[in-house]
Amino acid sequence: MKLFGFLSSTPEQYAPSELAEVTLAASPEELREIAGFLLHAAKTMDQLGKSFDHMHLSDTLHQFENSPALVVAVGTSAQGG
Protein backbone atom coordinates (compact mmCIF):
# COMPACT_ATOMS: atom_id res chain seq x y z
CA MET A 1 0.00 0.00 0.00
CA LYS A 2 1.09 3.51 -0.75
CA LEU A 3 -0.50 6.80 0.27
CA PHE A 4 -0.74 9.82 -2.02
CA GLY A 5 -2.23 13.24 -1.58
CA PHE A 6 -2.53 16.86 -2.63
CA LEU A 7 -2.04 19.89 -0.41
CA SER A 8 -5.16 22.01 -0.05
CA SER A 9 -2.93 25.10 -0.22
CA THR A 10 -1.58 24.25 -3.70
CA PRO A 11 -4.56 23.61 -6.02
CA GLU A 12 -2.32 23.93 -9.08
CA GLN A 13 -0.46 20.75 -8.16
CA TYR A 14 -0.86 18.32 -11.11
CA ALA A 15 0.36 15.07 -9.58
CA PRO A 16 -0.14 13.77 -6.05
CA SER A 17 2.82 13.45 -3.70
CA GLU A 18 3.61 10.21 -1.89
CA LEU A 19 2.83 10.57 1.81
CA ALA A 20 4.56 8.95 4.75
CA GLU A 21 1.61 9.38 7.10
CA VAL A 22 -2.08 10.25 7.00
CA THR A 23 -4.15 11.51 9.91
CA LEU A 24 -7.93 11.18 9.83
CA ALA A 25 -9.57 13.80 12.05
CA ALA A 26 -13.06 12.29 12.19
CA SER A 27 -15.86 11.35 14.53
CA PRO A 28 -16.46 7.71 15.48
CA GLU A 29 -19.50 7.66 13.15
CA GLU A 30 -17.47 9.06 10.25
CA LEU A 31 -14.78 6.44 10.85
CA ARG A 32 -17.41 3.68 10.76
CA GLU A 33 -18.80 5.07 7.50
CA ILE A 34 -15.29 5.28 5.98
CA ALA A 35 -14.56 1.72 7.13
CA GLY A 36 -17.75 0.56 5.41
CA PHE A 37 -16.69 2.38 2.23
CA LEU A 38 -13.26 0.72 2.33
CA LEU A 39 -14.87 -2.72 2.71
CA HIS A 40 -17.20 -1.91 -0.19
CA ALA A 41 -14.24 -0.78 -2.31
CA ALA A 42 -12.34 -4.00 -1.54
CA LYS A 43 -15.36 -6.11 -2.52
CA THR A 44 -15.81 -4.13 -5.73
CA MET A 45 -12.11 -4.48 -6.48
CA ASP A 46 -12.40 -8.27 -6.03
CA GLN A 47 -15.51 -8.43 -8.24
CA LEU A 48 -14.18 -6.25 -11.07
CA GLY A 49 -10.63 -7.58 -11.03
CA LYS A 50 -8.37 -5.83 -13.54
CA SER A 51 -11.17 -3.57 -14.75
CA PHE A 52 -11.33 -1.80 -11.34
CA ASP A 53 -9.69 1.62 -11.53
CA HIS A 54 -10.72 3.78 -8.56
CA MET A 55 -13.61 4.81 -6.28
CA HIS A 56 -14.37 8.12 -4.56
CA LEU A 57 -15.78 8.15 -1.03
CA SER A 58 -18.05 11.09 -1.88
CA ASP A 59 -19.57 9.24 -4.86
CA THR A 60 -20.63 6.44 -2.53
CA LEU A 61 -21.44 8.43 0.62
CA HIS A 62 -22.81 11.82 -0.37
CA GLN A 63 -22.45 13.26 3.14
CA PHE A 64 -18.70 13.47 2.35
CA GLU A 65 -19.16 15.70 -0.74
CA ASN A 66 -17.76 18.73 1.10
CA SER A 67 -14.91 16.80 2.74
CA PRO A 68 -11.40 16.31 1.38
CA ALA A 69 -11.44 13.71 -1.40
CA LEU A 70 -10.76 10.12 -0.37
CA VAL A 71 -10.01 7.91 -3.37
CA VAL A 72 -9.28 4.17 -3.38
CA ALA A 73 -7.20 3.06 -6.37
CA VAL A 74 -5.55 -0.12 -7.52
CA GLY A 75 -2.01 -0.48 -6.23
CA THR A 76 0.56 -3.06 -5.33
CA SER A 77 0.76 -4.25 -1.77
CA ALA A 78 3.82 -3.34 0.22
CA GLN A 79 3.23 -6.51 2.22
CA GLY A 80 2.97 -8.69 -0.86
CA GLY A 81 6.21 -7.53 -2.39
PDB file with one MODEL, atoms N, CA, C and O in Angstrom:
MODEL        1
ATOM      1  N   MET A   1       0.848  -1.180   0.000  1.00  0.00           N
ATOM      2  CA  MET A   1       0.000   0.000   0.000  1.00  0.00           C
ATOM      3  C   MET A   1       0.884   1.230   0.000  1.00  0.00           C
ATOM      4  O   MET A   1       1.925   1.279   0.656  1.00  0.00           O
ATOM      5  N   LYS A   2       0.446   2.208  -0.745  1.00  0.00           N
ATOM      6  CA  LYS A   2       1.090   3.514  -0.750  1.00  0.00           C
ATOM      7  C   LYS A   2       0.010   4.560  -0.525  1.00  0.00           C
ATOM      8  O   LYS A   2      -1.159   4.338  -0.839  1.00  0.00           O
ATOM      9  N   LEU A   3       0.408   5.688   0.016  1.00  0.00           N
ATOM     10  CA  LEU A   3      -0.503   6.802   0.268  1.00  0.00           C
ATOM     11  C   LEU A   3      -0.064   7.991  -0.567  1.00  0.00           C
ATOM     12  O   LEU A   3       1.123   8.313  -0.627  1.00  0.00           O
ATOM     13  N   PHE A   4      -1.021   8.642  -1.210  1.00  0.00           N
ATOM     14  CA  PHE A   4      -0.738   9.815  -2.021  1.00  0.00           C
ATOM     15  C   PHE A   4      -1.705  10.912  -1.641  1.00  0.00           C
ATOM     16  O   PHE A   4      -2.788  10.637  -1.124  1.00  0.00           O
ATOM     17  N   GLY A   5      -1.324  12.160  -1.892  1.00  0.00           N
ATOM     18  CA  GLY A   5      -2.229  13.242  -1.583  1.00  0.00           C
ATOM     19  C   GLY A   5      -1.804  14.562  -2.203  1.00  0.00           C
ATOM     20  O   GLY A   5      -0.684  14.724  -2.688  1.00  0.00           O
ATOM     21  N   PHE A   6      -2.736  15.489  -2.168  1.00  0.00           N
ATOM     22  CA  PHE A   6      -2.527  16.856  -2.632  1.00  0.00           C
ATOM     23  C   PHE A   6      -2.640  17.787  -1.433  1.00  0.00           C
ATOM     24  O   PHE A   6      -3.402  17.509  -0.506  1.00  0.00           O
ATOM     25  N   LEU A   7      -1.905  18.873  -1.437  1.00  0.00           N
ATOM     26  CA  LEU A   7      -2.041  19.891  -0.405  1.00  0.00           C
ATOM     27  C   LEU A   7      -3.206  20.796  -0.760  1.00  0.00           C
ATOM     28  O   LEU A   7      -3.350  21.198  -1.914  1.00  0.00           O
ATOM     29  N   SER A   8      -4.034  21.120   0.213  1.00  0.00           N
ATOM     30  CA  SER A   8      -5.165  22.013  -0.055  1.00  0.00           C
ATOM     31  C   SER A   8      -4.679  23.421  -0.380  1.00  0.00           C
ATOM     32  O   SER A   8      -5.414  24.196  -0.991  1.00  0.00           O
ATOM     33  N   SER A   9      -3.464  23.766   0.015  1.00  0.00           N
ATOM     34  CA  SER A   9      -2.930  25.105  -0.220  1.00  0.00           C
ATOM     35  C   SER A   9      -2.297  25.257  -1.606  1.00  0.00           C
ATOM     36  O   SER A   9      -1.917  26.366  -1.982  1.00  0.00           O
ATOM     37  N   THR A  10      -2.176  24.166  -2.373  1.00  0.00           N
ATOM     38  CA  THR A  10      -1.579  24.252  -3.703  1.00  0.00           C
ATOM     39  C   THR A  10      -2.490  23.574  -4.736  1.00  0.00           C
ATOM     40  O   THR A  10      -2.184  22.479  -5.207  1.00  0.00           O
ATOM     41  N   PRO A  11      -3.611  24.225  -5.088  1.00  0.00           N
ATOM     42  CA  PRO A  11      -4.559  23.611  -6.019  1.00  0.00           C
ATOM     43  C   PRO A  11      -3.991  23.406  -7.423  1.00  0.00           C
ATOM     44  O   PRO A  11      -4.543  22.624  -8.197  1.00  0.00           O
ATOM     45  N   GLU A  12      -2.911  24.086  -7.761  1.00  0.00           N
ATOM     46  CA  GLU A  12      -2.321  23.932  -9.083  1.00  0.00           C
ATOM     47  C   GLU A  12      -1.409  22.712  -9.202  1.00  0.00           C
ATOM     48  O   GLU A  12      -0.830  22.474 -10.262  1.00  0.00           O
ATOM     49  N   GLN A  13      -1.282  21.956  -8.148  1.00  0.00           N
ATOM     50  CA  GLN A  13      -0.459  20.746  -8.160  1.00  0.00           C
ATOM     51  C   GLN A  13      -1.098  19.733  -9.108  1.00  0.00           C
ATOM     52  O   GLN A  13      -2.285  19.431  -8.985  1.00  0.00           O
ATOM     53  N   TYR A  14      -0.306  19.200 -10.067  1.00  0.00           N
ATOM     54  CA  TYR A  14      -0.855  18.324 -11.105  1.00  0.00           C
ATOM     55  C   TYR A  14      -0.740  16.845 -10.787  1.00  0.00           C
ATOM     56  O   TYR A  14      -1.504  16.037 -11.317  1.00  0.00           O
ATOM     57  N   ALA A  15       0.193  16.482  -9.941  1.00  0.00           N
ATOM     58  CA  ALA A  15       0.365  15.075  -9.581  1.00  0.00           C
ATOM     59  C   ALA A  15       0.410  14.971  -8.062  1.00  0.00           C
ATOM     60  O   ALA A  15       0.972  15.841  -7.397  1.00  0.00           O
ATOM     61  N   PRO A  16      -0.171  13.922  -7.514  1.00  0.00           N
ATOM     62  CA  PRO A  16      -0.137  13.771  -6.055  1.00  0.00           C
ATOM     63  C   PRO A  16       1.276  13.427  -5.577  1.00  0.00           C
ATOM     64  O   PRO A  16       2.083  12.862  -6.315  1.00  0.00           O
ATOM     65  N   SER A  17       1.545  13.780  -4.338  1.00  0.00           N
ATOM     66  CA  SER A  17       2.816  13.446  -3.702  1.00  0.00           C
ATOM     67  C   SER A  17       2.632  12.201  -2.851  1.00  0.00           C
ATOM     68  O   SER A  17       1.568  11.991  -2.268  1.00  0.00           O
ATOM     69  N   GLU A  18       3.670  11.375  -2.779  1.00  0.00           N
ATOM     70  CA  GLU A  18       3.610  10.214  -1.895  1.00  0.00           C
ATOM     71  C   GLU A  18       3.726  10.693  -0.455  1.00  0.00           C
ATOM     72  O   GLU A  18       4.568  11.532  -0.137  1.00  0.00           O
ATOM     73  N   LEU A  19       2.882  10.159   0.407  1.00  0.00           N
ATOM     74  CA  LEU A  19       2.833  10.569   1.806  1.00  0.00           C
ATOM     75  C   LEU A  19       3.399   9.480   2.703  1.00  0.00           C
ATOM     76  O   LEU A  19       3.260   8.290   2.421  1.00  0.00           O
ATOM     77  N   ALA A  20       4.031   9.897   3.774  1.00  0.00           N
ATOM     78  CA  ALA A  20       4.565   8.950   4.747  1.00  0.00           C
ATOM     79  C   ALA A  20       3.543   8.643   5.842  1.00  0.00           C
ATOM     80  O   ALA A  20       3.629   7.610   6.506  1.00  0.00           O
ATOM     81  N   GLU A  21       2.589   9.532   6.024  1.00  0.00           N
ATOM     82  CA  GLU A  21       1.609   9.382   7.100  1.00  0.00           C
ATOM     83  C   GLU A  21       0.340  10.124   6.730  1.00  0.00           C
ATOM     84  O   GLU A  21       0.381  11.149   6.051  1.00  0.00           O
ATOM     85  N   VAL A  22      -0.782   9.598   7.181  1.00  0.00           N
ATOM     86  CA  VAL A  22      -2.080  10.253   6.997  1.00  0.00           C
ATOM     87  C   VAL A  22      -2.783  10.273   8.350  1.00  0.00           C
ATOM     88  O   VAL A  22      -2.788   9.273   9.068  1.00  0.00           O
ATOM     89  N   THR A  23      -3.364  11.392   8.686  1.00  0.00           N
ATOM     90  CA  THR A  23      -4.146  11.510   9.912  1.00  0.00           C
ATOM     91  C   THR A  23      -5.594  11.773   9.530  1.00  0.00           C
ATOM     92  O   THR A  23      -5.878  12.706   8.780  1.00  0.00           O
ATOM     93  N   LEU A  24      -6.508  10.961  10.039  1.00  0.00           N
ATOM     94  CA  LEU A  24      -7.934  11.182   9.829  1.00  0.00           C
ATOM     95  C   LEU A  24      -8.490  11.854  11.082  1.00  0.00           C
ATOM     96  O   LEU A  24      -8.530  11.244  12.150  1.00  0.00           O
ATOM     97  N   ALA A  25      -8.914  13.094  10.953  1.00  0.00           N
ATOM     98  CA  ALA A  25      -9.572  13.799  12.049  1.00  0.00           C
ATOM     99  C   ALA A  25     -11.067  13.638  11.812  1.00  0.00           C
ATOM    100  O   ALA A  25     -11.660  14.391  11.039  1.00  0.00           O
ATOM    101  N   ALA A  26     -11.676  12.659  12.473  1.00  0.00           N
ATOM    102  CA  ALA A  26     -13.060  12.291  12.193  1.00  0.00           C
ATOM    103  C   ALA A  26     -13.754  11.840  13.467  1.00  0.00           C
ATOM    104  O   ALA A  26     -13.116  11.491  14.460  1.00  0.00           O
ATOM    105  N   SER A  27     -15.060  11.859  13.410  1.00  0.00           N
ATOM    106  CA  SER A  27     -15.862  11.355  14.528  1.00  0.00           C
ATOM    107  C   SER A  27     -15.915   9.829  14.446  1.00  0.00           C
ATOM    108  O   SER A  27     -15.603   9.258  13.401  1.00  0.00           O
ATOM    109  N   PRO A  28     -16.303   9.165  15.532  1.00  0.00           N
ATOM    110  CA  PRO A  28     -16.459   7.705  15.480  1.00  0.00           C
ATOM    111  C   PRO A  28     -17.427   7.269  14.375  1.00  0.00           C
ATOM    112  O   PRO A  28     -17.174   6.279  13.688  1.00  0.00           O
ATOM    113  N   GLU A  29     -18.530   7.998  14.200  1.00  0.00           N
ATOM    114  CA  GLU A  29     -19.500   7.656  13.149  1.00  0.00           C
ATOM    115  C   GLU A  29     -18.876   7.794  11.761  1.00  0.00           C
ATOM    116  O   GLU A  29     -19.066   6.932  10.903  1.00  0.00           O
ATOM    117  N   GLU A  30     -18.132   8.880  11.542  1.00  0.00           N
ATOM    118  CA  GLU A  30     -17.471   9.060  10.248  1.00  0.00           C
ATOM    119  C   GLU A  30     -16.469   7.939   9.987  1.00  0.00           C
ATOM    120  O   GLU A  30     -16.360   7.448   8.863  1.00  0.00           O
ATOM    121  N   LEU A  31     -15.743   7.537  11.019  1.00  0.00           N
ATOM    122  CA  LEU A  31     -14.782   6.443  10.848  1.00  0.00           C
ATOM    123  C   LEU A  31     -15.489   5.136  10.494  1.00  0.00           C
ATOM    124  O   LEU A  31     -14.993   4.368   9.670  1.00  0.00           O
ATOM    125  N   ARG A  32     -16.639   4.880  11.107  1.00  0.00           N
ATOM    126  CA  ARG A  32     -17.413   3.678  10.759  1.00  0.00           C
ATOM    127  C   ARG A  32     -17.898   3.737   9.313  1.00  0.00           C
ATOM    128  O   ARG A  32     -17.870   2.732   8.602  1.00  0.00           O
ATOM    129  N   GLU A  33     -18.339   4.906   8.885  1.00  0.00           N
ATOM    130  CA  GLU A  33     -18.799   5.068   7.498  1.00  0.00           C
ATOM    131  C   GLU A  33     -17.643   4.884   6.513  1.00  0.00           C
ATOM    132  O   GLU A  33     -17.812   4.248   5.473  1.00  0.00           O
ATOM    133  N   ILE A  34     -16.471   5.436   6.834  1.00  0.00           N
ATOM    134  CA  ILE A  34     -15.294   5.281   5.983  1.00  0.00           C
ATOM    135  C   ILE A  34     -14.862   3.817   5.952  1.00  0.00           C
ATOM    136  O   ILE A  34     -14.485   3.306   4.897  1.00  0.00           O
ATOM    137  N   ALA A  35     -14.913   3.144   7.088  1.00  0.00           N
ATOM    138  CA  ALA A  35     -14.564   1.718   7.131  1.00  0.00           C
ATOM    139  C   ALA A  35     -15.501   0.915   6.232  1.00  0.00           C
ATOM    140  O   ALA A  35     -15.059   0.022   5.509  1.00  0.00           O
ATOM    141  N   GLY A  36     -16.793   1.232   6.277  1.00  0.00           N
ATOM    142  CA  GLY A  36     -17.752   0.557   5.406  1.00  0.00           C
ATOM    143  C   GLY A  36     -17.446   0.814   3.939  1.00  0.00           C
ATOM    144  O   GLY A  36     -17.549  -0.095   3.114  1.00  0.00           O
ATOM    145  N   PHE A  37     -17.070   2.044   3.607  1.00  0.00           N
ATOM    146  CA  PHE A  37     -16.686   2.377   2.230  1.00  0.00           C
ATOM    147  C   PHE A  37     -15.462   1.577   1.801  1.00  0.00           C
ATOM    148  O   PHE A  37     -15.419   1.060   0.685  1.00  0.00           O
ATOM    149  N   LEU A  38     -14.473   1.471   2.673  1.00  0.00           N
ATOM    150  CA  LEU A  38     -13.258   0.718   2.328  1.00  0.00           C
ATOM    151  C   LEU A  38     -13.572  -0.759   2.103  1.00  0.00           C
ATOM    152  O   LEU A  38     -13.019  -1.377   1.194  1.00  0.00           O
ATOM    153  N   LEU A  39     -14.452  -1.327   2.921  1.00  0.00           N
ATOM    154  CA  LEU A  39     -14.869  -2.717   2.714  1.00  0.00           C
ATOM    155  C   LEU A  39     -15.614  -2.865   1.386  1.00  0.00           C
ATOM    156  O   LEU A  39     -15.402  -3.833   0.656  1.00  0.00           O
ATOM    157  N   HIS A  40     -16.480  -1.908   1.079  1.00  0.00           N
ATOM    158  CA  HIS A  40     -17.204  -1.914  -0.192  1.00  0.00           C
ATOM    159  C   HIS A  40     -16.222  -1.804  -1.365  1.00  0.00           C
ATOM    160  O   HIS A  40     -16.377  -2.498  -2.370  1.00  0.00           O
ATOM    161  N   ALA A  41     -15.233  -0.949  -1.241  1.00  0.00           N
ATOM    162  CA  ALA A  41     -14.236  -0.783  -2.308  1.00  0.00           C
ATOM    163  C   ALA A  41     -13.444  -2.075  -2.513  1.00  0.00           C
ATOM    164  O   ALA A  41     -13.173  -2.461  -3.650  1.00  0.00           O
ATOM    165  N   ALA A  42     -13.074  -2.743  -1.426  1.00  0.00           N
ATOM    166  CA  ALA A  42     -12.336  -4.002  -1.537  1.00  0.00           C
ATOM    167  C   ALA A  42     -13.178  -5.068  -2.237  1.00  0.00           C
ATOM    168  O   ALA A  42     -12.675  -5.813  -3.079  1.00  0.00           O
ATOM    169  N   LYS A  43     -14.464  -5.134  -1.883  1.00  0.00           N
ATOM    170  CA  LYS A  43     -15.357  -6.107  -2.515  1.00  0.00           C
ATOM    171  C   LYS A  43     -15.507  -5.804  -4.002  1.00  0.00           C
ATOM    172  O   LYS A  43     -15.464  -6.709  -4.835  1.00  0.00           O
ATOM    173  N   THR A  44     -15.682  -4.535  -4.326  1.00  0.00           N
ATOM    174  CA  THR A  44     -15.812  -4.133  -5.729  1.00  0.00           C
ATOM    175  C   THR A  44     -14.530  -4.433  -6.495  1.00  0.00           C
ATOM    176  O   THR A  44     -14.575  -4.877  -7.642  1.00  0.00           O
ATOM    177  N   MET A  45     -13.396  -4.192  -5.864  1.00  0.00           N
ATOM    178  CA  MET A  45     -12.106  -4.481  -6.482  1.00  0.00           C
ATOM    179  C   MET A  45     -11.990  -5.975  -6.777  1.00  0.00           C
ATOM    180  O   MET A  45     -11.531  -6.360  -7.852  1.00  0.00           O
ATOM    181  N   ASP A  46     -12.404  -6.820  -5.825  1.00  0.00           N
ATOM    182  CA  ASP A  46     -12.401  -8.272  -6.035  1.00  0.00           C
ATOM    183  C   ASP A  46     -13.320  -8.668  -7.187  1.00  0.00           C
ATOM    184  O   ASP A  46     -12.954  -9.489  -8.027  1.00  0.00           O
ATOM    185  N   GLN A  47     -14.514  -8.079  -7.221  1.00  0.00           N
ATOM    186  CA  GLN A  47     -15.507  -8.432  -8.243  1.00  0.00           C
ATOM    187  C   GLN A  47     -15.088  -7.989  -9.639  1.00  0.00           C
ATOM    188  O   GLN A  47     -15.277  -8.727 -10.605  1.00  0.00           O
ATOM    189  N   LEU A  48     -14.524  -6.795  -9.754  1.00  0.00           N
ATOM    190  CA  LEU A  48     -14.179  -6.254 -11.072  1.00  0.00           C
ATOM    191  C   LEU A  48     -12.803  -6.680 -11.561  1.00  0.00           C
ATOM    192  O   LEU A  48     -12.505  -6.595 -12.752  1.00  0.00           O
ATOM    193  N   GLY A  49     -11.965  -7.139 -10.635  1.00  0.00           N
ATOM    194  CA  GLY A  49     -10.626  -7.577 -11.032  1.00  0.00           C
ATOM    195  C   GLY A  49      -9.847  -6.466 -11.714  1.00  0.00           C
ATOM    196  O   GLY A  49      -9.795  -5.341 -11.218  1.00  0.00           O
ATOM    197  N   LYS A  50      -9.242  -6.781 -12.851  1.00  0.00           N
ATOM    198  CA  LYS A  50      -8.366  -5.830 -13.538  1.00  0.00           C
ATOM    199  C   LYS A  50      -9.106  -4.628 -14.111  1.00  0.00           C
ATOM    200  O   LYS A  50      -8.479  -3.629 -14.461  1.00  0.00           O
ATOM    201  N   SER A  51     -10.432  -4.711 -14.211  1.00  0.00           N
ATOM    202  CA  SER A  51     -11.166  -3.566 -14.746  1.00  0.00           C
ATOM    203  C   SER A  51     -11.439  -2.498 -13.685  1.00  0.00           C
ATOM    204  O   SER A  51     -11.892  -1.403 -14.018  1.00  0.00           O
ATOM    205  N   PHE A  52     -11.169  -2.804 -12.404  1.00  0.00           N
ATOM    206  CA  PHE A  52     -11.331  -1.800 -11.344  1.00  0.00           C
ATOM    207  C   PHE A  52     -10.253  -0.742 -11.510  1.00  0.00           C
ATOM    208  O   PHE A  52      -9.080  -1.063 -11.704  1.00  0.00           O
ATOM    209  N   ASP A  53     -10.657   0.527 -11.432  1.00  0.00           N
ATOM    210  CA  ASP A  53      -9.688   1.616 -11.528  1.00  0.00           C
ATOM    211  C   ASP A  53      -9.608   2.381 -10.214  1.00  0.00           C
ATOM    212  O   ASP A  53      -8.563   2.389  -9.564  1.00  0.00           O
ATOM    213  N   HIS A  54     -10.714   3.031  -9.814  1.00  0.00           N
ATOM    214  CA  HIS A  54     -10.724   3.779  -8.558  1.00  0.00           C
ATOM    215  C   HIS A  54     -12.160   4.056  -8.131  1.00  0.00           C
ATOM    216  O   HIS A  54     -13.096   3.940  -8.921  1.00  0.00           O
ATOM    217  N   MET A  55     -12.311   4.427  -6.853  1.00  0.00           N
ATOM    218  CA  MET A  55     -13.605   4.811  -6.284  1.00  0.00           C
ATOM    219  C   MET A  55     -13.414   6.019  -5.375  1.00  0.00           C
ATOM    220  O   MET A  55     -12.422   6.119  -4.654  1.00  0.00           O
ATOM    221  N   HIS A  56     -14.379   6.933  -5.421  1.00  0.00           N
ATOM    222  CA  HIS A  56     -14.370   8.117  -4.562  1.00  0.00           C
ATOM    223  C   HIS A  56     -15.349   7.923  -3.414  1.00  0.00           C
ATOM    224  O   HIS A  56     -16.488   7.508  -3.630  1.00  0.00           O
ATOM    225  N   LEU A  57     -14.914   8.219  -2.203  1.00  0.00           N
ATOM    226  CA  LEU A  57     -15.783   8.150  -1.032  1.00  0.00           C
ATOM    227  C   LEU A  57     -17.046   8.976  -1.243  1.00  0.00           C
ATOM    228  O   LEU A  57     -18.147   8.512  -0.946  1.00  0.00           O
ATOM    229  N   SER A  58     -16.899  10.188  -1.750  1.00  0.00           N
ATOM    230  CA  SER A  58     -18.050  11.090  -1.879  1.00  0.00           C
ATOM    231  C   SER A  58     -19.042  10.639  -2.948  1.00  0.00           C
ATOM    232  O   SER A  58     -20.196  11.064  -2.924  1.00  0.00           O
ATOM    233  N   ASP A  59     -18.621   9.788  -3.886  1.00  0.00           N
ATOM    234  CA  ASP A  59     -19.566   9.242  -4.862  1.00  0.00           C
ATOM    235  C   ASP A  59     -20.431   8.157  -4.233  1.00  0.00           C
ATOM    236  O   ASP A  59     -21.552   7.915  -4.681  1.00  0.00           O
ATOM    237  N   THR A  60     -19.917   7.510  -3.206  1.00  0.00           N
ATOM    238  CA  THR A  60     -20.630   6.435  -2.528  1.00  0.00           C
ATOM    239  C   THR A  60     -21.418   6.959  -1.334  1.00  0.00           C
ATOM    240  O   THR A  60     -22.561   6.559  -1.111  1.00  0.00           O
ATOM    241  N   LEU A  61     -20.809   7.845  -0.577  1.00  0.00           N
ATOM    242  CA  LEU A  61     -21.441   8.426   0.618  1.00  0.00           C
ATOM    243  C   LEU A  61     -21.515   9.942   0.436  1.00  0.00           C
ATOM    244  O   LEU A  61     -20.539  10.655   0.669  1.00  0.00           O
ATOM    245  N   HIS A  62     -22.669  10.414   0.021  1.00  0.00           N
ATOM    246  CA  HIS A  62     -22.815  11.817  -0.365  1.00  0.00           C
ATOM    247  C   HIS A  62     -22.619  12.809   0.782  1.00  0.00           C
ATOM    248  O   HIS A  62     -22.400  13.995   0.540  1.00  0.00           O
ATOM    249  N   GLN A  63     -22.696  12.339   2.016  1.00  0.00           N
ATOM    250  CA  GLN A  63     -22.453  13.260   3.135  1.00  0.00           C
ATOM    251  C   GLN A  63     -20.995  13.721   3.183  1.00  0.00           C
ATOM    252  O   GLN A  63     -20.667  14.644   3.927  1.00  0.00           O
ATOM    253  N   PHE A  64     -20.112  13.086   2.393  1.00  0.00           N
ATOM    254  CA  PHE A  64     -18.705  13.475   2.352  1.00  0.00           C
ATOM    255  C   PHE A  64     -18.376  14.360   1.153  1.00  0.00           C
ATOM    256  O   PHE A  64     -17.201  14.584   0.860  1.00  0.00           O
ATOM    257  N   GLU A  65     -19.400  14.871   0.449  1.00  0.00           N
ATOM    258  CA  GLU A  65     -19.163  15.699  -0.736  1.00  0.00           C
ATOM    259  C   GLU A  65     -18.361  16.954  -0.441  1.00  0.00           C
ATOM    260  O   GLU A  65     -17.619  17.418  -1.306  1.00  0.00           O
ATOM    261  N   ASN A  66     -18.486  17.514   0.750  1.00  0.00           N
ATOM    262  CA  ASN A  66     -17.760  18.734   1.101  1.00  0.00           C
ATOM    263  C   ASN A  66     -16.509  18.456   1.928  1.00  0.00           C
ATOM    264  O   ASN A  66     -15.916  19.377   2.491  1.00  0.00           O
ATOM    265  N   SER A  67     -16.112  17.202   2.002  1.00  0.00           N
ATOM    266  CA  SER A  67     -14.911  16.798   2.739  1.00  0.00           C
ATOM    267  C   SER A  67     -13.740  16.662   1.763  1.00  0.00           C
ATOM    268  O   SER A  67     -13.950  16.613   0.551  1.00  0.00           O
ATOM    269  N   PRO A  68     -12.524  16.600   2.274  1.00  0.00           N
ATOM    270  CA  PRO A  68     -11.404  16.313   1.376  1.00  0.00           C
ATOM    271  C   PRO A  68     -11.656  14.991   0.649  1.00  0.00           C
ATOM    272  O   PRO A  68     -12.247  14.067   1.209  1.00  0.00           O
ATOM    273  N   ALA A  69     -11.206  14.915  -0.591  1.00  0.00           N
ATOM    274  CA  ALA A  69     -11.441  13.712  -1.401  1.00  0.00           C
ATOM    275  C   ALA A  69     -10.684  12.519  -0.832  1.00  0.00           C
ATOM    276  O   ALA A  69      -9.505  12.617  -0.493  1.00  0.00           O
ATOM    277  N   LEU A  70     -11.385  11.391  -0.732  1.00  0.00           N
ATOM    278  CA  LEU A  70     -10.760  10.120  -0.373  1.00  0.00           C
ATOM    279  C   LEU A  70     -11.007   9.187  -1.541  1.00  0.00           C
ATOM    280  O   LEU A  70     -12.154   8.879  -1.865  1.00  0.00           O
ATOM    281  N   VAL A  71      -9.927   8.736  -2.176  1.00  0.00           N
ATOM    282  CA  VAL A  71     -10.015   7.909  -3.373  1.00  0.00           C
ATOM    283  C   VAL A  71      -9.277   6.611  -3.115  1.00  0.00           C
ATOM    284  O   VAL A  71      -8.150   6.616  -2.619  1.00  0.00           O
ATOM    285  N   VAL A  72      -9.919   5.489  -3.453  1.00  0.00           N
ATOM    286  CA  VAL A  72      -9.283   4.171  -3.384  1.00  0.00           C
ATOM    287  C   VAL A  72      -8.929   3.797  -4.815  1.00  0.00           C
ATOM    288  O   VAL A  72      -9.782   3.828  -5.702  1.00  0.00           O
ATOM    289  N   ALA A  73      -7.664   3.442  -5.035  1.00  0.00           N
ATOM    290  CA  ALA A  73      -7.203   3.058  -6.370  1.00  0.00           C
ATOM    291  C   ALA A  73      -6.441   1.752  -6.296  1.00  0.00           C
ATOM    292  O   ALA A  73      -5.992   1.334  -5.229  1.00  0.00           O
ATOM    293  N   VAL A  74      -6.303   1.120  -7.438  1.00  0.00           N
ATOM    294  CA  VAL A  74      -5.547  -0.125  -7.521  1.00  0.00           C
ATOM    295  C   VAL A  74      -4.069   0.181  -7.284  1.00  0.00           C
ATOM    296  O   VAL A  74      -3.528   1.147  -7.823  1.00  0.00           O
ATOM    297  N   GLY A  75      -3.439  -0.636  -6.487  1.00  0.00           N
ATOM    298  CA  GLY A  75      -2.013  -0.484  -6.235  1.00  0.00           C
ATOM    299  C   GLY A  75      -1.411  -1.819  -5.872  1.00  0.00           C
ATOM    300  O   GLY A  75      -2.123  -2.808  -5.694  1.00  0.00           O
ATOM    301  N   THR A  76      -0.115  -1.845  -5.764  1.00  0.00           N
ATOM    302  CA  THR A  76       0.558  -3.059  -5.334  1.00  0.00           C
ATOM    303  C   THR A  76       0.725  -3.015  -3.837  1.00  0.00           C
ATOM    304  O   THR A  76       0.915  -1.947  -3.256  1.00  0.00           O
ATOM    305  N   SER A  77       0.657  -4.155  -3.220  1.00  0.00           N
ATOM    306  CA  SER A  77       0.759  -4.247  -1.769  1.00  0.00           C
ATOM    307  C   SER A  77       2.205  -4.195  -1.341  1.00  0.00           C
ATOM    308  O   SER A  77       3.056  -4.891  -1.894  1.00  0.00           O
ATOM    309  N   ALA A  78       2.478  -3.369  -0.355  1.00  0.00           N
ATOM    310  CA  ALA A  78       3.821  -3.336   0.216  1.00  0.00           C
ATOM    311  C   ALA A  78       4.108  -4.614   0.964  1.00  0.00           C
ATOM    312  O   ALA A  78       5.263  -5.025   1.082  1.00  0.00           O
ATOM    313  N   GLN A  79       3.043  -5.262   1.484  1.00  0.00           N
ATOM    314  CA  GLN A  79       3.225  -6.507   2.225  1.00  0.00           C
ATOM    315  C   GLN A  79       3.447  -7.674   1.280  1.00  0.00           C
ATOM    316  O   GLN A  79       4.121  -8.643   1.629  1.00  0.00           O
ATOM    317  N   GLY A  80       2.878  -7.584   0.077  1.00  0.00           N
ATOM    318  CA  GLY A  80       2.971  -8.695  -0.858  1.00  0.00           C
ATOM    319  C   GLY A  80       4.192  -8.643  -1.748  1.00  0.00           C
ATOM    320  O   GLY A  80       4.402  -9.539  -2.567  1.00  0.00           O
ATOM    321  N   GLY A  81       4.996  -7.612  -1.602  1.00  0.00           N
ATOM    322  CA  GLY A  81       6.214  -7.534  -2.393  1.00  0.00           C
ATOM    323  C   GLY A  81       6.149  -6.476  -3.344  1.00  0.00           C
ATOM    324  O   GLY A  81       7.097  -6.266  -4.100  1.00  0.00           O
TER     325      GLY A  81
ENDMDL
END
